[in-house]
Amino acid sequence: MFESVIPILGNIIPGARLGLANVVILFAIYLYGFKDAIFLSIMRVILVGILATGLFNIVFFFSLGGGILSVIVMYLTHLR
């Protein structure tokens, strides 16, 4: 949520953000492993869903799917 107040390129690209949450997930993958990173990502999506968008609507499910998929891809690239 903090990330949405940081302007990127003068807001030329709507919805573009830095991806600061992904940096935290990367540290979790390197320090704690895959299972903890998945748990952290799911908890982040639930927390943002409670605070910002609402639980169990279409935005929540897109965010959950994207979060889980991004953790899987980050983990697979970590293995290489």
Phi and psi in radians as a Rosetta constraint file:
Dihedral C 1 N 2 CA 2 C 2 CIRCULARHARMONIC -1.103 0.35
Dihedral N 2 CA 2 C 2 N 3 CIRCULARHARMONIC -0.581 0.35
Dihedral C 2 N 3 CA 3 C 3 CIRCULARHARMONIC -1.152 0.35
Dihedral N 3 CA 3 C 3 N 4 CIRCULARHARMONIC -0.451 0.35
Dihedral C 3 N 4 CA 4 C 4 CIRCULARHARMONIC -1.277 0.35
Dihedral N 4 CA 4 C 4 N 5 CIRCULARHARMONIC -0.256 0.35
Dihedral C 4 N 5 CA 5 C 5 CIRCULARHARMONIC -1.596 0.35
Dihedral N 5 CA 5 C 5 N 6 CIRCULARHARMONIC -0.119 0.35
Dihedral C 5 N 6 CA 6 C 6 CIRCULARHARMONIC -1.522 0.35
Dihedral N 6 CA 6 C 6 N 7 CIRCULARHARMONIC 2.040 0.35
Dihedral C 6 N 7 CA 7 C 7 CIRCULARHARMONIC -1.288 0.35
Dihedral N 7 CA 7 C 7 N 8 CIRCULARHARMONIC 2.376 0.35
Dihedral C 7 N 8 CA 8 C 8 CIRCULARHARMONIC -2.071 0.35
Dihedral N 8 CA 8 C 8 N 9 CIRCULARHARMONIC 2.124 0.35
Dihedral C 8 N 9 CA 9 C 9 CIRCULARHARMONIC 0.937 0.35
Dihedral N 9 CA 9 C 9 N 10 CIRCULARHARMONIC 0.608 0.35
Dihedral C 9 N 10 CA 10 C 10 CIRCULARHARMONIC 1.160 0.35
Dihedral N 10 CA 10 C 10 N 11 CIRCULARHARMONIC 0.499 0.35
Dihedral C 10 N 11 CA 11 C 11 CIRCULARHARMONIC 1.020 0.35
Dihedral N 11 CA 11 C 11 N 12 CIRCULARHARMONIC 0.641 0.35
Dihedral C 11 N 12 CA 12 C 12 CIRCULARHARMONIC -1.232 0.35
Dihedral N 12 CA 12 C 12 N 13 CIRCULARHARMONIC -0.705 0.35
Dihedral C 12 N 13 CA 13 C 13 CIRCULARHARMONIC -1.783 0.35
Dihedral N 13 CA 13 C 13 N 14 CIRCULARHARMONIC 1.915 0.35
Dihedral C 13 N 14 CA 14 C 14 CIRCULARHARMONIC -1.163 0.35
Dihedral N 14 CA 14 C 14 N 15 CIRCULARHARMONIC 2.342 0.35
Dihedral C 14 N 15 CA 15 C 15 CIRCULARHARMONIC 1.477 0.35
Dihedral N 15 CA 15 C 15 N 16 CIRCULARHARMONIC -0.088 0.35
Dihedral C 15 N 16 CA 16 C 16 CIRCULARHARMONIC -1.288 0.35
Dihedral N 16 CA 16 C 16 N 17 CIRCULARHARMONIC 2.318 0.35
Dihedral C 16 N 17 CA 17 C 17 CIRCULARHARMONIC -2.395 0.35
Dihedral N 17 CA 17 C 17 N 18 CIRCULARHARMONIC 2.946 0.35
Dihedral C 17 N 18 CA 18 C 18 CIRCULARHARMONIC -1.301 0.35
Dihedral N 18 CA 18 C 18 N 19 CIRCULARHARMONIC -0.560 0.35
Dihedral C 18 N 19 CA 19 C 19 CIRCULARHARMONIC 1.535 0.35
Dihedral N 19 CA 19 C 19 N 20 CIRCULARHARMONIC 0.666 0.35
Dihedral C 19 N 20 CA 20 C 20 CIRCULARHARMONIC -1.125 0.35
Dihedral N 20 CA 20 C 20 N 21 CIRCULARHARMONIC -0.558 0.35
Dihedral C 20 N 21 CA 21 C 21 CIRCULARHARMONIC -1.131 0.35
Dihedral N 21 CA 21 C 21 N 22 CIRCULARHARMONIC -0.570 0.35
Dihedral C 21 N 22 CA 22 C 22 CIRCULARHARMONIC -1.198 0.35
Dihedral N 22 CA 22 C 22 N 23 CIRCULARHARMONIC -0.494 0.35
Dihedral C 22 N 23 CA 23 C 23 CIRCULARHARMONIC -1.142 0.35
Dihedral N 23 CA 23 C 23 N 24 CIRCULARHARMONIC -0.731 0.35
Dihedral C 23 N 24 CA 24 C 24 CIRCULARHARMONIC -1.116 0.35
Dihedral N 24 CA 24 C 24 N 25 CIRCULARHARMONIC -0.714 0.35
Dihedral C 24 N 25 CA 25 C 25 CIRCULARHARMONIC -1.134 0.35
Dihedral N 25 CA 25 C 25 N 26 CIRCULARHARMONIC -0.687 0.35
Dihedral C 25 N 26 CA 26 C 26 CIRCULARHARMONIC -1.075 0.35
Dihedral N 26 CA 26 C 26 N 27 CIRCULARHARMONIC -0.759 0.35
Dihedral C 26 N 27 CA 27 C 27 CIRCULARHARMONIC -1.069 0.35
Dihedral N 27 CA 27 C 27 N 28 CIRCULARHARMONIC -0.689 0.35
Dihedral C 27 N 28 CA 28 C 28 CIRCULARHARMONIC -1.122 0.35
Dihedral N 28 CA 28 C 28 N 29 CIRCULARHARMONIC -0.682 0.35
Dihedral C 28 N 29 CA 29 C 29 CIRCULARHARMONIC -1.102 0.35
Dihedral N 29 CA 29 C 29 N 30 CIRCULARHARMONIC -0.808 0.35
Dihedral C 29 N 30 CA 30 C 30 CIRCULARHARMONIC -1.217 0.35
Dihedral N 30 CA 30 C 30 N 31 CIRCULARHARMONIC -0.671 0.35
Dihedral C 30 N 31 CA 31 C 31 CIRCULARHARMONIC -1.563 0.35
Dihedral N 31 CA 31 C 31 N 32 CIRCULARHARMONIC -0.649 0.35
Dihedral C 31 N 32 CA 32 C 32 CIRCULARHARMONIC -2.041 0.35
Dihedral N 32 CA 32 C 32 N 33 CIRCULARHARMONIC -0.422 0.35
Dihedral C 32 N 33 CA 33 C 33 CIRCULARHARMONIC 1.935 0.35
Dihedral N 33 CA 33 C 33 N 34 CIRCULARHARMONIC 3.106 0.35
Dihedral C 33 N 34 CA 34 C 34 CIRCULARHARMONIC -1.173 0.35
Dihedral N 34 CA 34 C 34 N 35 CIRCULARHARMONIC -0.814 0.35
Dihedral C 34 N 35 CA 35 C 35 CIRCULARHARMONIC -1.097 0.35
Dihedral N 35 CA 35 C 35 N 36 CIRCULARHARMONIC -0.720 0.35
Dihedral C 35 N 36 CA 36 C 36 CIRCULARHARMONIC -1.207 0.35
Dihedral N 36 CA 36 C 36 N 37 CIRCULARHARMONIC -0.599 0.35
Dihedral C 36 N 37 CA 37 C 37 CIRCULARHARMONIC -1.185 0.35
Dihedral N 37 CA 37 C 37 N 38 CIRCULARHARMONIC -0.707 0.35
Dihedral C 37 N 38 CA 38 C 38 CIRCULARHARMONIC -1.080 0.35
Dihedral N 38 CA 38 C 38 N 39 CIRCULARHARMONIC -0.799 0.35
Dihedral C 38 N 39 CA 39 C 39 CIRCULARHARMONIC -1.047 0.35
Dihedral N 39 CA 39 C 39 N 40 CIRCULARHARMONIC -0.783 0.35
Dihedral C 39 N 40 CA 40 C 40 CIRCULARHARMONIC -1.098 0.35
Dihedral N 40 CA 40 C 40 N 41 CIRCULARHARMONIC -0.714 0.35
Dihedral C 40 N 41 CA 41 C 41 CIRCULARHARMONIC -1.153 0.35
Dihedral N 41 CA 41 C 41 N 42 CIRCULARHARMONIC -0.743 0.35
Dihedral C 41 N 42 CA 42 C 42 CIRCULARHARMONIC -1.143 0.35
Dihedral N 42 CA 42 C 42 N 43 CIRCULARHARMONIC -0.724 0.35
Dihedral C 42 N 43 CA 43 C 43 CIRCULARHARMONIC -1.134 0.35
Dihedral N 43 CA 43 C 43 N 44 CIRCULARHARMONIC -0.626 0.35
Dihedral C 43 N 44 CA 44 C 44 CIRCULARHARMONIC -1.120 0.35
Dihedral N 44 CA 44 C 44 N 45 CIRCULARHARMONIC -0.761 0.35
Dihedral C 44 N 45 CA 45 C 45 CIRCULARHARMONIC -1.139 0.35
Dihedral N 45 CA 45 C 45 N 46 CIRCULARHARMONIC -0.717 0.35
Dihedral C 45 N 46 CA 46 C 46 CIRCULARHARMONIC -1.137 0.35
Dihedral N 46 CA 46 C 46 N 47 CIRCULARHARMONIC -0.742 0.35
Dihedral C 46 N 47 CA 47 C 47 CIRCULARHARMONIC -1.104 0.35
Dihedral N 47 CA 47 C 47 N 48 CIRCULARHARMONIC -0.778 0.35
Dihedral C 47 N 48 CA 48 C 48 CIRCULARHARMONIC -1.152 0.35
Dihedral N 48 CA 48 C 48 N 49 CIRCULARHARMONIC -0.632 0.35
Dihedral C 48 N 49 CA 49 C 49 CIRCULARHARMONIC -1.102 0.35
Dihedral N 49 CA 49 C 49 N 50 CIRCULARHARMONIC -0.696 0.35
Dihedral C 49 N 50 CA 50 C 50 CIRCULARHARMONIC -1.203 0.35
Dihedral N 50 CA 50 C 50 N 51 CIRCULARHARMONIC -0.764 0.35
Dihedral C 50 N 51 CA 51 C 51 CIRCULARHARMONIC -1.425 0.35
Dihedral N 51 CA 51 C 51 N 52 CIRCULARHARMONIC -0.548 0.35
Dihedral C 51 N 52 CA 52 C 52 CIRCULARHARMONIC -2.093 0.35
Dihedral N 52 CA 52 C 52 N 53 CIRCULARHARMONIC -0.951 0.35
Dihedral C 52 N 53 CA 53 C 53 CIRCULARHARMONIC -1.791 0.35
Dihedral N 53 CA 53 C 53 N 54 CIRCULARHARMONIC -0.427 0.35
Dihedral C 53 N 54 CA 54 C 54 CIRCULARHARMONIC 1.771 0.35
Dihedral N 54 CA 54 C 54 N 55 CIRCULARHARMONIC 2.528 0.35
Dihedral C 54 N 55 CA 55 C 55 CIRCULARHARMONIC -1.437 0.35
Dihedral N 55 CA 55 C 55 N 56 CIRCULARHARMONIC 2.584 0.35
Dihedral C 55 N 56 CA 56 C 56 CIRCULARHARMONIC 1.068 0.35
Dihedral N 56 CA 56 C 56 N 57 CIRCULARHARMONIC 0.594 0.35
Dihedral C 56 N 57 CA 57 C 57 CIRCULARHARMONIC -1.897 0.35
Dihedral N 57 CA 57 C 57 N 58 CIRCULARHARMONIC -3.122 0.35
Dihedral C 57 N 58 CA 58 C 58 CIRCULARHARMONIC -1.154 0.35
Dihedral N 58 CA 58 C 58 N 59 CIRCULARHARMONIC -0.604 0.35
Dihedral C 58 N 59 CA 59 C 59 CIRCULARHARMONIC -1.133 0.35
Dihedral N 59 CA 59 C 59 N 60 CIRCULARHARMONIC -0.695 0.35
Dihedral C 59 N 60 CA 60 C 60 CIRCULARHARMONIC -1.067 0.35
Dihedral N 60 CA 60 C 60 N 61 CIRCULARHARMONIC -0.782 0.35
Dihedral C 60 N 61 CA 61 C 61 CIRCULARHARMONIC -1.230 0.35
Dihedral N 61 CA 61 C 61 N 62 CIRCULARHARMONIC -0.626 0.35
Dihedral C 61 N 62 CA 62 C 62 CIRCULARHARMONIC -1.110 0.35
Dihedral N 62 CA 62 C 62 N 63 CIRCULARHARMONIC -0.746 0.35
Dihedral C 62 N 63 CA 63 C 63 CIRCULARHARMONIC -1.145 0.35
Dihedral N 63 CA 63 C 63 N 64 CIRCULARHARMONIC -0.710 0.35
Dihedral C 63 N 64 CA 64 C 64 CIRCULARHARMONIC -1.116 0.35
Dihedral N 64 CA 64 C 64 N 65 CIRCULARHARMONIC -0.794 0.35
Dihedral C 64 N 65 CA 65 C 65 CIRCULARHARMONIC -1.114 0.35
Dihedral N 65 CA 65 C 65 N 66 CIRCULARHARMONIC -0.745 0.35
Dihedral C 65 N 66 CA 66 C 66 CIRCULARHARMONIC -1.163 0.35
Dihedral N 66 CA 66 C 66 N 67 CIRCULARHARMONIC -0.656 0.35
Dihedral C 66 N 67 CA 67 C 67 CIRCULARHARMONIC -1.149 0.35
Dihedral N 67 CA 67 C 67 N 68 CIRCULARHARMONIC -0.782 0.35
Dihedral C 67 N 68 CA 68 C 68 CIRCULARHARMONIC -1.168 0.35
Dihedral N 68 CA 68 C 68 N 69 CIRCULARHARMONIC -0.755 0.35
Dihedral C 68 N 69 CA 69 C 69 CIRCULARHARMONIC -1.110 0.35
Dihedral N 69 CA 69 C 69 N 70 CIRCULARHARMONIC -0.687 0.35
Dihedral C 69 N 70 CA 70 C 70 CIRCULARHARMONIC -1.179 0.35
Dihedral N 70 CA 70 C 70 N 71 CIRCULARHARMONIC -0.632 0.35
Dihedral C 70 N 71 CA 71 C 71 CIRCULARHARMONIC -1.149 0.35
Dihedral N 71 CA 71 C 71 N 72 CIRCULARHARMONIC -0.708 0.35
Dihedral C 71 N 72 CA 72 C 72 CIRCULARHARMONIC -1.090 0.35
Dihedral N 72 CA 72 C 72 N 73 CIRCULARHARMONIC -0.788 0.35
Dihedral C 72 N 73 CA 73 C 73 CIRCULARHARMONIC -1.153 0.35
Dihedral N 73 CA 73 C 73 N 74 CIRCULARHARMONIC -0.730 0.35
Dihedral C 73 N 74 CA 74 C 74 CIRCULARHARMONIC -1.097 0.35
Dihedral N 74 CA 74 C 74 N 75 CIRCULARHARMONIC -0.674 0.35
Dihedral C 74 N 75 CA 75 C 75 CIRCULARHARMONIC -1.183 0.35
Dihedral N 75 CA 75 C 75 N 76 CIRCULARHARMONIC -0.739 0.35
Dihedral C 75 N 76 CA 76 C 76 CIRCULARHARMONIC -1.133 0.35
Dihedral N 76 CA 76 C 76 N 77 CIRCULARHARMONIC -0.641 0.35
Dihedral C 76 N 77 CA 77 C 77 CIRCULARHARMONIC -1.265 0.35
Dihedral N 77 CA 77 C 77 N 78 CIRCULARHARMONIC -0.479 0.35
Dihedral C 77 N 78 CA 78 C 78 CIRCULARHARMONIC -1.165 0.35
Dihedral N 78 CA 78 C 78 N 79 CIRCULARHARMONIC -0.564 0.35
Dihedral C 78 N 79 CA 79 C 79 CIRCULARHARMONIC -1.220 0.35
Dihedral N 79 CA 79 C 79 N 80 CIRCULARHARMONIC -0.506 0.35
